[in-house]
Amino acid sequence: MTENQGPKHKRDLTRRKVVVTGAGAVAAVGVAGGVAAGAFAGGTGKKTPTPKASSTSSEVCYTLTSETTEGPYYIDADKLRQDITEDKEGIPLTLSLRVIDNETCKPIVNAAVDVWQCDALGLYSGYESLSSGGGGGSAPTDAPSGTPTGEPPTDAPSGAPSGGTGGGGGHEEPTDDKRYLRGTWKTDRQGRVTFKTIFPGWYRGRCVHIHTKVHVDGTWTDAGYEGGTTCHTGQFFFDEESVLASAEVEPYSTSTTERTTLTDDTIYDQSGTTGGLLKLKYDKKNIAKGVIGSITMGVDPEATHTGTDDAVQPGASESATDTASPSASAS
């Protein structure tokens, strides 16, 4: 049973092509305020310790990061940039990522990393008319409640993606031209990549999260990134303490949408860092100054994980999956 939070929230993209959108979009911009500014100005924030090799040579040196659903709102990256904020309001977030081969712990160099997320009120760019943000308004009356209902039906429709540890609504075509809070950038020689964004908000049926993909074996050209395969599709998660703190800051505090807690989310597998839980740093007395979120992703560069396997979306019954609008897609 999902523990939903009230308005005050007091309790808890075969072929690809990335189009360069301009020199200004490529430059990394420092995060305004507090600790986040220092981290982004440095490019990657504090160095993440290199995982140690196991004492037994037959064992992998780093646990594979969990694969999850792509969700309905992925757009094959058309924004090659590190600063994905655009004009969206919210708590500054520096996302400091590292991608390594889980068997060798060697950095994955020149991989294309996608990130995309909802804004502070739960809306996704490209899908504002479909995503279920709740900025002071009421939720769609024809939308399912978003409460996880246990195991997906065995006769679920084949068109809705899942991937690993949870379902997700089938991919939807974009309904608008907005692309805020979406971006792609390449990993450096240490497998690191940093993005400037905002702390995400929430929407019905899901805990606070950010989506990601890692693409390898493609080619970086003057036009962007082409070809290759997707070796990882995952999500990043935030602990409850940070989410509760964010809920006290505008515009998050104006949301009337019920929120699913981290422990009740149907996609997060409760495995901590392995499952995508970010390590967060921020001023506990003033989270509005900014947050640094870091994680090392252990991936198999020879695998293919697109996050579009078949399954019913979480938080919807079989009939709801057949008829529900994308506004109820909890992924």
Phi, psi and chi 1 to 4 in degrees:
 res  aa     phi    psi   chi1   chi2   chi3   chi4
   1 MET       -  130.8 -167.3   72.9  176.7      -
   2 THR   -77.8  133.9  -60.7      -      -      -
   3 GLU   -90.2  107.1  177.7 -172.8  -13.3      -
   4 ASN   -95.2  147.0  -71.8  -38.4      -      -
   5 GLN  -104.3  138.0  -52.4  -62.0  -42.6      -
   6 GLY   -73.7 -178.8      -      -      -      -
   7 PRO   -54.4  -33.2  -27.8   36.9      -      -
   8 LYS   -84.2  -17.2  -70.6  -59.1  -67.2 -179.7
   9 HIS    54.1   46.8  -42.2  -70.9      -      -
  10 LYS   -78.8  -26.2  -61.6  -66.1 -174.5 -176.7
  11 ARG  -105.1  120.5  -53.5  177.3  -56.3 -107.3
  12 ASP    23.8      -  -63.9  -28.3      -      -
  13 LEU       -      - -153.5 -126.5      -      -
  14 THR       -  166.1 -164.0      -      -      -
  15 ARG  -138.3  137.9  177.4  175.0  173.0   84.7
  16 ARG  -127.5  153.5  -58.4  179.1   63.1 -101.4
  17 LYS  -146.9  128.0 -175.9  172.2 -177.0  179.6
  18 VAL  -104.8  127.0  179.8      -      -      -
  19 VAL   -97.7  125.4 -179.9      -      -      -
  20 VAL   -68.5  129.5  179.4      -      -      -
  21 THR  -103.1    9.2   60.3      -      -      -
  22 GLY   130.0  150.6      -      -      -      -
  23 ALA   -58.9  -34.8      -      -      -      -
  24 GLY   -64.8  -32.1      -      -      -      -
  25 ALA   -75.0  -21.2      -      -      -      -
  26 VAL   -79.5  -33.1  173.1      -      -      -
  27 ALA   -68.6  138.7      -      -      -      -
  28 ALA   -78.2  133.2      -      -      -      -
  29 VAL  -110.6  137.2  179.8      -      -      -
  30 GLY   -64.6  146.0      -      -      -      -
  31 VAL   -76.8  133.5  174.6      -      -      -
  32 ALA   -75.0  130.4      -      -      -      -
  33 GLY    89.9  132.0      -      -      -      -
  34 GLY    56.2 -148.1      -      -      -      -
  35 VAL   -64.1  -30.4  -67.6      -      -      -
  36 ALA   -63.1  -35.7      -      -      -      -
  37 ALA   -61.4  -45.7      -      -      -      -
  38 GLY   -63.9  -38.4      -      -      -      -
  39 ALA   -68.4  -44.3      -      -      -      -
  40 PHE   -73.5  -33.0 -162.9   80.0      -      -
  41 ALA   -61.6  -29.1      -      -      -      -
  42 GLY   -82.8   -6.9      -      -      -      -
  43 GLY    94.6  -44.3      -      -      -      -
  44 THR  -133.9   -0.2   60.2      -      -      -
  45 GLY    73.3 -157.1      -      -      -      -
  46 LYS   -67.3  148.0  -76.9 -168.6  173.7 -178.5
  47 LYS   -69.3  136.0  -69.3 -174.6  176.9 -179.7
  48 THR   -85.9  128.5  -57.2      -      -      -
  49 PRO   -56.8  138.3  -23.5   34.1      -      -
  50 THR   -70.6  127.0  -59.2      -      -      -
  51 PRO   -58.5  142.4  -22.8   33.6      -      -
  52 LYS   -81.0  144.3  -57.4  -66.1 -175.4 -179.2
  53 ALA   -70.7  149.4      -      -      -      -
  54 SER   -71.3  155.6  -59.2      -      -      -
  55 SER   -70.2  -26.1   56.8      -      -      -
  56 THR   -98.4  122.0  -56.3      -      -      -
  57 SER   -63.8  -23.5   60.3      -      -      -
  58 SER   -77.5  -12.2   60.1      -      -      -
  59 GLU   -91.5  151.1  -63.0  178.3   -3.6      -
  60 VAL   -74.1  158.0  -64.2      -      -      -
  61 CYS   -91.5  -12.1   76.7      -      -      -
  62 TYR  -151.3  135.9 -163.4   85.3      -      -
  63 THR   -66.7  136.4  -54.6      -      -      -
  64 LEU   -59.2  133.6  -87.0  171.7      -      -
  65 THR   -72.7  139.0  -60.1      -      -      -
  66 SER   -57.7  138.5  -60.3      -      -      -
  67 GLU   -88.0  142.2  -60.5  -64.2  -33.5      -
  68 THR  -135.6 -177.3   70.6      -      -      -
  69 THR   -69.7  148.4  177.3      -      -      -
  70 GLU   -71.9  -35.5  170.5 -173.5  -75.5      -
  71 GLY    85.4  171.6      -      -      -      -
  72 PRO   -81.6  -12.7   30.3  -36.2      -      -
  73 TYR  -111.1   27.6  -57.1  139.0      -      -
  74 TYR   -81.8  136.7  175.1   61.5      -      -
  75 ILE  -123.9  124.4  -60.3  175.7      -      -
  76 ASP   -52.6  117.7 -169.0   10.1      -      -
  77 ALA   -46.1  120.7      -      -      -      -
  78 ASP  -121.5   21.5   56.3    2.6      -      -
  79 LYS  -134.3  101.1  -69.4  -71.5 -174.8  179.8
  80 LEU   -89.6   98.2 -175.0   64.7      -      -
  81 ARG  -166.5  160.3   58.3 -172.5 -179.0  177.3
  82 GLN  -101.3  -33.8  -72.2  179.0  -82.4      -
  83 ASP   -89.7  107.1 -178.1   -3.6      -      -
  84 ILE  -103.8    5.9   66.7  174.9      -      -
  85 THR   -66.6  -41.6  -51.5      -      -      -
  86 GLU    54.1 -128.7  -65.6 -165.2   12.5      -
  87 ASP  -105.0   18.8   60.6  -10.8      -      -
  88 LYS   -76.6  135.4  -57.4  -53.5  -67.3 -175.0
  89 GLU   -83.6  148.6  -64.8 -176.9    0.2      -
  90 GLY   156.5  174.3      -      -      -      -
  91 ILE   -70.0  125.2  -61.5  167.8      -      -
  92 PRO   -58.0  134.1  -23.6   35.3      -      -
  93 LEU  -130.5  124.4  170.9   64.4      -      -
  94 THR   -99.3  118.6  -63.1      -      -      -
  95 LEU  -101.2  107.1 -159.7   55.3      -      -
  96 SER  -105.8  109.3 -179.0      -      -      -
  97 LEU  -115.3  151.6  -47.5  175.9      -      -
  98 ARG  -136.0  136.7 -169.2  177.3 -171.2 -145.0
  99 VAL  -117.6  123.8 -173.4      -      -      -
 100 ILE  -130.9  158.2   64.2  172.1      -      -
 101 ASP   -75.0  121.5 -175.9  -41.2      -      -
 102 ASN   -68.8  -20.5   82.4  -62.6      -      -
 103 GLU   -84.0  -35.1  -70.9 -169.8   -8.9      -
 104 THR  -110.7  -15.0   66.1      -      -      -
 105 CYS    64.4   13.9  -81.9      -      -      -
 106 LYS   -78.3  143.6  -67.9 -178.2  178.9 -179.5
 107 PRO   -65.1  144.0   24.3  -35.2      -      -
 108 ILE   -88.7  107.0  -54.8  -63.2      -      -
 109 VAL   -91.6  141.2 -179.5      -      -      -
 110 ASN    61.2   24.6  -72.1  -30.0      -      -
 111 ALA   -74.5  153.1      -      -      -      -
 112 ALA   -97.4  120.5      -      -      -      -
 113 VAL  -109.2  123.4  177.8      -      -      -
 114 ASP   -98.1  143.1  -63.0  -26.2      -      -
 115 VAL  -134.8  144.8  -68.2      -      -      -
 116 TRP  -154.5  150.2   71.6  102.0      -      -
 117 GLN  -159.3  169.5   63.8  175.9   86.4      -
 118 CYS   -84.7  167.7   69.1      -      -      -
 119 ASP   -85.8 -169.2   67.8    6.0      -      -
 120 ALA   -65.6  -19.2      -      -      -      -
 121 LEU  -111.1   16.2  -64.3  178.1      -      -
 122 GLY    88.1   12.9      -      -      -      -
 123 LEU   -99.2  141.2  -63.7  177.1      -      -
 124 TYR  -102.1  132.8  -79.6   89.2      -      -
 125 SER   -63.2  145.7   63.1      -      -      -
 126 GLY    87.0  -16.0      -      -      -      -
 127 TYR  -141.4   33.1  -59.5   92.0      -      -
 128 GLU   -59.5  -33.2  -73.2 -169.8  -17.8      -
 129 SER   -77.9  -11.9   65.5      -      -      -
 130 LEU  -109.0  -34.6  -58.7 -178.4      -      -
 131 SER   -74.8  153.9   49.1      -      -      -
 132 SER  -102.1   60.5   54.0      -      -      -
 133 GLY   -70.5  162.2      -      -      -      -
 134 GLY  -137.7   55.8      -      -      -      -
 135 GLY   -82.0   75.4      -      -      -      -
 136 GLY    82.2   -0.5      -      -      -      -
 137 GLY  -110.1 -179.4      -      -      -      -
 138 SER   -93.8  154.0   58.3      -      -      -
 139 ALA   -74.2  155.2      -      -      -      -
 140 PRO   -55.4  134.5  -24.6   33.9      -      -
 141 THR   -72.0  -19.8   56.9      -      -      -
 142 ASP   -97.8   12.3   58.7  -14.4      -      -
 143 ALA   -92.8  140.3      -      -      -      -
 144 PRO   -61.2  161.8  -22.3   33.1      -      -
 145 SER   -68.5  -21.3   66.6      -      -      -
 146 GLY    85.9    2.1      -      -      -      -
 147 THR   -76.8  123.4  -58.2      -      -      -
 148 PRO   -54.4  138.0  -25.6   35.9      -      -
 149 THR  -116.1   18.7   55.7      -      -      -
 150 GLY    95.0 -147.9      -      -      -      -
 151 GLU   -67.8  138.1  -66.6  -61.8  -40.7      -
 152 PRO   -64.9  148.0  -20.4   33.2      -      -
 153 PRO   -59.6  144.2  -21.2   31.8      -      -
 154 THR   -72.2  -19.9   56.6      -      -      -
 155 ASP  -105.0   32.8   57.0  -12.4      -      -
 156 ALA   -63.4  148.0      -      -      -      -
 157 PRO   -56.2  150.9  -23.3   33.2      -      -
 158 SER   -84.9   -7.4   61.0      -      -      -
 159 GLY   -90.1   -2.3      -      -      -      -
 160 ALA  -104.5  122.1      -      -      -      -
 161 PRO   -73.1  156.1   24.0  -31.3      -      -
 162 SER  -130.0  -98.5  165.8      -      -      -
 163 GLY    99.9  104.8      -      -      -      -
 164 GLY    67.1 -114.1      -      -      -      -
 165 THR   -99.7   38.6   58.2      -      -      -
 166 GLY   161.3  163.4      -      -      -      -
 167 GLY   -91.9 -171.8      -      -      -      -
 168 GLY  -174.4  151.2      -      -      -      -
 169 GLY   -63.7  151.1      -      -      -      -
 170 GLY   -60.6  152.7      -      -      -      -
 171 HIS   -59.9  136.9  176.8   72.9      -      -
 172 GLU  -111.9  147.5  -63.1  -68.6  -24.2      -
 173 GLU   -76.8  141.1  -69.6  -57.9  -45.8      -
 174 PRO   -57.1  145.7  -25.4   35.9      -      -
 175 THR  -109.7   -5.9   58.8      -      -      -
 176 ASP  -148.7  172.5   61.0   66.7      -      -
 177 ASP   -95.2    4.7  -65.1  -31.0      -      -
 178 LYS   -73.5  146.3  -62.1  177.7 -179.1  178.4
 179 ARG  -139.9   27.2  -65.2  -64.4 -175.7  -92.6
 180 TYR   -64.4  153.6   56.5   78.9      -      -
 181 LEU    57.5   37.4  -57.4  179.7      -      -
 182 ARG  -138.0  140.6  -62.4  176.7 -179.4  -87.6
 183 GLY  -171.7  162.1      -      -      -      -
 184 THR  -136.7  138.1  -60.2      -      -      -
 185 TRP  -149.3  163.2 -160.9 -110.9      -      -
 186 LYS   -99.4  149.8   62.2 -179.3  175.4 -179.5
 187 THR   -76.4  148.4   56.2      -      -      -
 188 ASP   -88.3 -166.4   63.3   17.7      -      -
 189 ARG   -66.0  -17.1  -70.6  179.8  -64.3  179.5
 190 GLN  -100.2    6.9  -65.9 -177.9  -36.9      -
 191 GLY    78.4   14.7      -      -      -      -
 192 ARG   -98.6  150.3  -58.8  179.3 -172.6  -83.2
 193 VAL  -152.5  143.4   61.1      -      -      -
 194 THR  -128.0  140.6  -58.5      -      -      -
 195 PHE  -125.0  146.4  -67.9   93.8      -      -
 196 LYS  -104.0  126.9  174.9 -169.5  173.6 -176.7
 197 THR  -150.2 -157.2 -178.5      -      -      -
 198 ILE  -125.2  158.2   62.3  169.3      -      -
 199 PHE   -60.4  128.2 -160.9   99.1      -      -
 200 PRO   -70.8  156.8  -10.5   25.7      -      -
 201 GLY   -91.1 -154.5      -      -      -      -
 202 TRP  -139.6  164.4   54.3   88.0      -      -
 203 TYR  -145.4  167.4   50.9   91.4      -      -
 204 ARG   -54.9  127.1 -174.9  177.7  -66.5 -175.7
 205 GLY    92.0   -4.7      -      -      -      -
 206 ARG  -135.1  151.3  -74.4  -58.7  -45.3  -80.5
 207 CYS   -81.3  173.7   68.1      -      -      -
 208 VAL   -67.9  131.2  174.7      -      -      -
 209 HIS  -160.3  166.5   64.2  -76.4      -      -
 210 ILE  -131.6  138.5  -66.6  176.8      -      -
 211 HIS   -89.2  152.2  -66.2  -95.6      -      -
 212 THR  -149.1  153.4 -171.1      -      -      -
 213 LYS  -137.6  149.3  -78.0  178.9  178.5  -76.2
 214 VAL  -122.1  121.7  178.1      -      -      -
 215 HIS  -111.4  135.7  -50.4  -84.2      -      -
 216 VAL  -130.3  166.3  -64.5      -      -      -
 217 ASP    63.5   19.6  -62.1  -30.3      -      -
 218 GLY   -96.1 -172.0      -      -      -      -
 219 THR  -126.3  127.2  -57.9      -      -      -
 220 TRP   -85.0  123.4  -71.3   94.4      -      -
 221 THR  -122.8 -179.8   69.5      -      -      -
 222 ASP   -61.5  -24.7  -69.4  -19.8      -      -
 223 ALA   -88.1  -14.7      -      -      -      -
 224 GLY   137.6 -133.7      -      -      -      -
 225 TYR  -120.9  128.3 -171.7   79.1      -      -
 226 GLU  -129.9  146.8  -59.8 -178.1    5.3      -
 227 GLY    72.9 -159.7      -      -      -      -
 228 GLY    84.7 -174.7      -      -      -      -
 229 THR  -130.3  160.9   58.4      -      -      -
 230 THR   -95.8  111.5  -56.2      -      -      -
 231 CYS   -94.8  -11.5   71.2      -      -      -
 232 HIS  -153.6  135.3  174.7   66.3      -      -
 233 THR  -130.5  118.9  -61.7      -      -      -
 234 GLY  -146.7 -171.5      -      -      -      -
 235 GLN  -141.0  149.3  -63.5 -178.6   21.8      -
 236 PHE  -105.2  142.4  -56.4  130.4      -      -
 237 PHE  -123.9  161.5  -60.0   94.9      -      -
 238 PHE  -123.3  137.8  -61.7   76.7      -      -
 239 ASP   -68.3  159.0   61.2   49.7      -      -
 240 GLU   -62.8  -35.3  -73.7  -63.0  -59.3      -
 241 GLU   -59.5  -44.3 -178.6 -179.1    7.5      -
 242 SER   -68.6  -36.3   65.5      -      -      -
 243 VAL   -68.2  -42.5  174.9      -      -      -
 244 LEU   -60.2  -40.0  -77.3  172.9      -      -
 245 ALA   -65.9  -40.9      -      -      -      -
 246 SER   -65.3  -32.1   74.1      -      -      -
 247 ALA   -66.9  -13.4      -      -      -      -
 248 GLU   -90.3   -4.8  -59.5  -65.1  -30.2      -
 249 VAL  -109.4  136.2  179.4      -      -      -
 250 GLU   -70.1  144.7  -69.7 -171.9   -5.2      -
 251 PRO   -88.7   -1.4   33.2  -36.6      -      -
 252 TYR   -56.2  -39.3  -51.6   88.9      -      -
 253 SER   -66.4  -14.7   60.1      -      -      -
 254 THR   -88.4   -5.3   67.2      -      -      -
 255 SER   -70.7  137.3  174.7      -      -      -
 256 THR  -106.6    8.0   60.3      -      -      -
 257 THR   -81.7  133.3  -57.4      -      -      -
 258 GLU   -64.6  146.4  -68.3 -178.9  -32.9      -
 259 ARG  -120.5  136.1 -178.2 -179.9   63.1   80.2
 260 THR   -86.7  134.9  -62.2      -      -      -
 261 THR   -76.0  164.1   63.9      -      -      -
 262 LEU   -59.1  -42.8 -176.4   67.2      -      -
 263 THR   -70.1  -22.6   54.5      -      -      -
 264 ASP  -101.5    2.2  -72.5  -37.9      -      -
 265 ASP   -69.7  141.0 -169.7   69.6      -      -
 266 THR   -85.6   -7.7   56.4      -      -      -
 267 ILE  -107.4  -40.4  -68.1 -179.4      -      -
 268 TYR   -65.4  129.5  175.0   57.4      -      -
 269 ASP   -93.6   11.4   62.4   10.0      -      -
 270 GLN    65.6   23.2  -48.7  -60.3  -38.0      -
 271 SER  -103.8   18.3   64.0      -      -      -
 272 GLY    69.1 -136.1      -      -      -      -
 273 THR   -56.8  -39.5  -58.9      -      -      -
 274 THR   -58.5  -35.2  -61.2      -      -      -
 275 GLY   -85.0   -2.1      -      -      -      -
 276 GLY   106.9   10.1      -      -      -      -
 277 LEU   -72.6  121.7 -173.4   64.4      -      -
 278 LEU   -75.1  149.0  -67.0  166.2      -      -
 279 LYS   -90.2  122.2  178.1  179.8  179.4 -179.8
 280 LEU  -112.0  143.3  -56.8  176.9      -      -
 281 LYS  -130.6  128.5  -69.1 -174.7   63.2  175.9
 282 TYR  -167.0  165.0   59.0   94.5      -      -
 283 ASP   -74.0  113.0 -175.6  -19.5      -      -
 284 LYS   -62.1  -22.3  -63.3  -61.1  179.0   66.3
 285 LYS   -90.0  -12.9  -63.8 -179.2  179.2 -179.5
 286 ASN  -156.7   77.4 -170.2    0.3      -      -
 287 ILE   -64.0  -21.3 -166.6  172.1      -      -
 288 ALA   -61.8  -19.8      -      -      -      -
 289 LYS   -64.9  -27.9  -72.5 -177.7  177.5 -179.7
 290 GLY   136.4  157.7      -      -      -      -
 291 VAL  -130.5  142.3  178.3      -      -      -
 292 ILE  -109.5  124.6  -59.9  171.5      -      -
 293 GLY  -117.6  124.6      -      -      -      -
 294 SER  -129.7  151.6   60.1      -      -      -
 295 ILE  -164.2  147.8 -165.9  169.5      -      -
 296 THR  -104.8  126.7  -66.0      -      -      -
 297 MET  -100.8  121.3  -67.7  179.6  -79.6      -
 298 GLY   -92.5  116.8      -      -      -      -
 299 VAL  -125.7  162.0  -54.9      -      -      -
 300 ASP  -103.2  103.2  178.0   -3.0      -      -
 301 PRO   -65.6  -13.5   24.9  -34.7      -      -
 302 GLU   -93.9   -5.5  -63.5 -178.3    0.1      -
 303 ALA   -90.3  166.9      -      -      -      -
 304 THR  -125.2  119.0  -62.0      -      -      -
 305 HIS  -135.2   99.0  -66.7  -66.6      -      -
 306 THR   -93.6  -12.4   62.0      -      -      -
 307 GLY    71.4   26.3      -      -      -      -
 308 THR  -124.4   36.3   54.9      -      -      -
 309 ASP   -71.4  164.3  -62.8  -27.9      -      -
 310 ASP   -84.5  134.0  -62.1  -20.8      -      -
 311 ALA  -179.9  163.2      -      -      -      -
 312 VAL   -75.3  148.7   68.4      -      -      -
 313 GLN   -69.8  151.2   66.1 -169.1   46.5      -
 314 PRO   -70.9  148.6   28.9  -35.8      -      -
 315 GLY    79.6   11.2      -      -      -      -
 316 ALA  -135.6  143.3      -      -      -      -
 317 SER   -78.9  173.8   62.7      -      -      -
 318 GLU   -59.6  -45.1  177.8 -176.8   -1.9      -
 319 SER   -67.1  -35.1   59.7      -      -      -
 320 ALA   -65.2  -36.3      -      -      -      -
 321 THR   -65.2  -33.8  -58.0      -      -      -
 322 ASP   -70.9  -31.7  -70.9  -26.0      -      -
 323 THR  -119.6  -17.1   61.4      -      -      -
 324 ALA   -68.1  148.6      -      -      -      -
 325 SER   -77.3  159.2   68.6      -      -      -
 326 PRO   -58.6  -16.6  -24.9   35.2      -      -
 327 SER   -62.2  -17.3   63.5      -      -      -
 328 ALA   -99.0   -1.5      -      -      -      -
 329 SER   -67.0  113.3  -62.8      -      -      -
 330 ALA   -96.3   81.4      -      -      -      -
 331 SER  -150.2      -   55.0      -      -      -
